[in-house]
Amino acid sequence: MTETMNSIIESQTDILKSPYVQLFRNLLKEIDECMAADLLETDRFQNCFWVCVKWNKNLRELALMTGFKNGLEEIKFFRDIKPRFSCFTEFFVIASEAAWFVCKSGEDRSIFWKEEIEKHLRFCNRYAFFINYFESGNQIYDKEYFLRATAEAFSDIQSKMLDETPALRSSKDWLVRSYFAHKMYFGFIQAKLAEIDNPSKQGCNKTINGRSQPMPGRFSELLVSYLNSKPEEGI
């Protein structure tokens, strides 16, 4: 990877810009603080989840207060901004469940993580049309997908999972969120498998004497690097 971690983080803040960029930086900072705590991985992930809930609430409040000048600004919010916050919440939901299972189950860890890769592939296959549309930069359906006026009713369980504000949702921002979360989770899985194959290699975290150790670096940088990966790099 030729990009430095700092440049990867900056690429995200360039997309967000004012007034949301400081909220995003605060979110990443608090995720790193949680991951640096001397706690079990399951506990750190749960703490990160609540951090994400807090900063997503702050994002919603700011967006509702600020409003949108026009349709293009509204589309950008639901396509590019909101999902970059909410995806972390969904990631920690998925990762917490996986970490809990690994902790409690006697199943071979490598088998479990390889099965999780299959879940990722099934997600990508199920939503292949939308993922291809989103990654291509095509905008032909953006008004249908990312304007509140064309938002579908709360009928899909995925759209309800993390978005409790009907006044601030579109038809497909939940799917961008979920796609981003799955990209980050896939990178997380790969790091877990690499750690199993080579215990001396530093992965997402190290486990010593059965206890998950605090992250030595910035976990948020790893997540954002996974988020920035191209589809062909992850599948």
C-alpha positions as CSV (number, residue, x, y, z in Angstrom):
1,M,0.0,0.0,0.0
2,T,1.6,3.2,-1.2
3,E,-0.6,5.5,0.8
4,T,0.4,6.3,4.3
5,M,-2.2,5.9,7.1
6,N,-2.4,9.6,7.6
7,S,-3.2,10.2,3.9
8,I,-5.9,7.5,4.1
9,I,-7.5,9.2,7.0
10,E,-7.2,12.6,5.2
11,S,-9.0,11.1,2.1
12,Q,-12.0,10.5,4.3
13,T,-12.0,14.0,5.8
14,D,-11.7,15.5,2.3
15,I,-15.0,13.7,1.5
16,L,-16.7,15.0,4.6
17,K,-15.4,18.5,4.9
18,S,-17.2,21.1,7.1
19,P,-19.3,20.9,9.2
20,Y,-18.9,17.2,9.7
21,V,-15.1,16.7,9.6
22,Q,-14.5,17.4,13.2
23,L,-17.2,15.0,14.3
24,F,-15.5,12.3,12.2
25,R,-12.1,13.0,13.8
26,N,-13.7,12.9,17.2
27,L,-15.3,9.5,16.4
28,L,-12.0,8.0,15.3
29,K,-10.1,9.4,18.3
30,E,-12.6,7.9,20.7
31,I,-12.5,4.5,18.9
32,D,-8.7,4.5,19.4
33,E,-9.1,5.4,23.0
34,C,-11.5,2.4,23.6
35,M,-9.2,0.0,21.7
36,A,-6.2,1.1,23.8
37,A,-7.9,0.1,27.0
38,D,-6.7,-2.9,28.9
39,L,-9.9,-4.9,28.4
40,L,-11.0,-8.0,26.7
41,E,-11.6,-7.5,23.0
42,T,-15.3,-8.1,23.4
43,D,-15.5,-5.4,26.0
44,R,-13.5,-2.9,23.9
45,F,-15.8,-3.6,20.9
46,Q,-18.9,-3.0,23.0
47,N,-17.4,0.3,24.3
48,C,-16.6,1.3,20.7
49,F,-20.2,0.6,19.7
50,W,-21.5,3.1,22.2
51,V,-19.0,5.6,21.1
52,C,-20.3,5.2,17.6
53,V,-23.9,5.5,18.7
54,K,-23.0,8.8,20.4
55,W,-21.3,10.4,17.4
56,N,-24.0,9.2,15.0
57,K,-26.5,11.0,17.3
58,N,-24.4,14.1,17.1
59,L,-24.2,13.8,13.3
60,R,-28.0,13.6,13.0
61,E,-28.5,16.5,15.3
62,L,-26.1,18.7,13.4
63,A,-27.6,17.7,10.0
64,L,-31.1,18.4,11.2
65,M,-30.0,21.8,12.5
66,T,-28.0,22.7,9.5
67,G,-30.3,21.3,6.8
68,F,-29.4,21.1,3.1
69,K,-29.2,24.0,0.6
70,N,-30.3,21.9,-2.3
71,G,-30.8,18.3,-3.6
72,L,-27.2,17.8,-4.5
73,E,-26.1,18.6,-1.0
74,E,-28.7,16.2,0.4
75,I,-27.6,13.4,-1.9
76,K,-24.0,13.9,-0.9
77,F,-25.0,13.6,2.8
78,F,-26.8,10.4,2.3
79,R,-24.4,8.8,-0.2
80,D,-21.1,10.0,1.2
81,I,-21.3,11.4,4.7
82,K,-23.9,9.6,6.8
83,P,-22.7,6.1,5.8
84,R,-19.1,7.0,6.8
85,F,-20.3,7.5,10.4
86,S,-23.0,4.8,10.6
87,C,-20.8,2.1,9.1
88,F,-18.6,2.0,12.2
89,T,-21.6,1.3,14.4
90,E,-22.6,-1.7,12.2
91,F,-19.0,-2.9,12.0
92,F,-18.8,-3.1,15.8
93,V,-22.2,-4.9,16.0
94,I,-20.8,-7.6,13.6
95,A,-17.3,-7.7,15.1
96,S,-18.7,-7.9,18.7
97,E,-20.8,-10.9,17.8
98,A,-17.9,-12.6,16.2
99,A,-15.5,-11.8,19.0
100,W,-18.0,-13.1,21.6
101,F,-18.5,-16.4,19.6
102,V,-14.7,-16.9,19.3
103,C,-14.3,-16.3,23.0
104,K,-17.1,-18.7,24.0
105,S,-16.8,-21.4,21.4
106,G,-14.4,-24.2,21.2
107,E,-14.4,-24.1,17.4
108,D,-11.2,-23.8,15.5
109,R,-10.6,-20.1,15.0
110,S,-9.4,-20.5,11.5
111,I,-12.5,-22.4,10.5
112,F,-14.7,-19.7,12.0
113,W,-13.0,-16.8,10.3
114,K,-13.0,-18.6,6.9
115,E,-16.8,-19.1,7.3
116,E,-17.1,-15.4,8.0
117,I,-15.5,-14.7,4.7
118,E,-18.3,-16.7,3.0
119,K,-20.8,-14.4,4.7
120,H,-19.0,-11.4,3.2
121,L,-19.1,-12.9,-0.2
122,R,-22.8,-13.7,0.1
123,F,-23.5,-10.0,1.0
124,C,-21.5,-8.8,-2.0
125,N,-23.3,-11.2,-4.4
126,R,-26.7,-10.3,-3.0
127,Y,-26.2,-6.6,-3.6
128,A,-23.8,-6.8,-6.6
129,F,-25.9,-4.4,-8.7
130,F,-25.9,-1.7,-6.1
131,I,-22.2,-2.2,-5.2
132,N,-21.2,-1.9,-8.9
133,Y,-23.4,1.2,-9.3
134,F,-21.9,2.8,-6.2
135,E,-18.3,2.0,-7.0
136,S,-18.6,3.1,-10.6
137,G,-19.5,6.6,-9.6
138,N,-22.6,6.5,-11.6
139,Q,-25.3,9.0,-10.5
140,I,-28.3,8.1,-12.6
141,Y,-30.2,6.7,-9.7
142,D,-29.0,9.0,-7.0
143,K,-32.2,11.0,-6.7
144,E,-34.1,7.8,-6.2
145,Y,-31.6,6.3,-3.8
146,F,-30.4,9.3,-1.7
147,L,-33.2,11.9,-1.4
148,R,-35.6,11.9,1.5
149,A,-38.5,12.7,-0.8
150,T,-38.1,9.3,-2.5
151,A,-37.2,7.3,0.6
152,E,-39.0,4.0,0.9
153,A,-41.1,3.3,4.0
154,F,-39.5,1.5,7.0
155,S,-40.0,-2.0,5.7
156,D,-36.5,-3.5,5.5
157,I,-35.0,-4.7,8.7
158,Q,-31.6,-3.5,7.6
159,S,-32.9,0.1,7.2
160,K,-34.3,-0.1,10.7
161,M,-31.3,-1.6,12.5
162,L,-29.4,1.6,13.2
163,D,-31.5,4.4,11.8
164,E,-34.1,5.5,14.3
165,T,-34.7,9.0,12.8
166,P,-37.3,8.8,10.0
167,A,-36.7,12.5,9.2
168,L,-33.1,11.8,8.2
169,R,-33.0,8.7,6.0
170,S,-33.0,7.8,2.3
171,S,-33.8,4.6,0.6
172,K,-30.2,3.4,0.2
173,D,-27.9,5.1,2.7
174,W,-28.4,2.0,4.9
175,L,-27.0,-0.1,2.1
176,V,-23.9,2.1,1.7
177,R,-23.5,1.8,5.4
178,S,-23.7,-1.9,5.4
179,Y,-21.4,-2.2,2.4
180,F,-18.8,-0.1,4.1
181,A,-19.2,-2.1,7.3
182,H,-18.7,-5.4,5.4
183,K,-15.6,-4.0,3.7
184,M,-14.1,-3.2,7.1
185,Y,-15.1,-6.5,8.5
186,F,-13.5,-8.4,5.6
187,G,-10.2,-6.7,6.2
188,F,-10.6,-7.5,9.9
189,I,-11.1,-11.2,9.1
190,Q,-8.1,-11.2,6.8
191,A,-5.9,-9.8,9.7
192,K,-7.3,-12.4,12.1
193,L,-6.4,-15.2,9.7
194,A,-3.0,-13.8,9.1
195,E,-2.4,-13.7,12.9
196,I,-3.4,-17.4,13.1
197,D,-1.1,-18.4,10.3
198,N,1.8,-16.3,11.7
199,P,1.3,-15.7,15.4
200,S,4.4,-13.4,15.4
201,K,2.7,-11.1,12.9
202,Q,1.0,-8.1,14.3
203,G,-2.7,-8.2,13.2
204,C,-5.8,-6.4,14.4
205,N,-4.9,-7.4,18.0
206,K,-2.7,-9.9,19.8
207,T,-3.9,-12.5,22.2
208,I,-1.5,-13.4,25.0
209,N,-2.4,-16.1,27.5
210,G,-6.0,-16.0,26.4
211,R,-6.4,-12.3,26.9
212,S,-6.8,-9.9,24.0
213,Q,-4.2,-7.1,24.3
214,P,-4.6,-3.4,23.7
215,M,-3.9,-2.1,20.2
216,P,-0.4,-0.8,19.9
217,G,-1.4,1.6,17.1
218,R,-4.5,3.3,15.8
219,F,-7.3,0.8,15.1
220,S,-9.3,3.5,13.3
221,E,-6.5,3.7,10.7
222,L,-6.8,0.0,10.0
223,L,-10.6,0.3,9.6
224,V,-10.4,3.3,7.3
225,S,-7.7,1.5,5.2
226,Y,-10.1,-1.5,4.8
227,L,-12.9,1.0,4.0
228,N,-10.7,2.5,1.2
229,S,-9.9,-0.9,-0.3
230,K,-11.1,-1.6,-3.9
231,P,-13.7,-4.3,-4.3
232,E,-11.2,-6.4,-6.3
233,E,-8.8,-6.3,-3.4
234,G,-11.4,-7.6,-1.0
235,I,-13.1,-10.3,-3.0
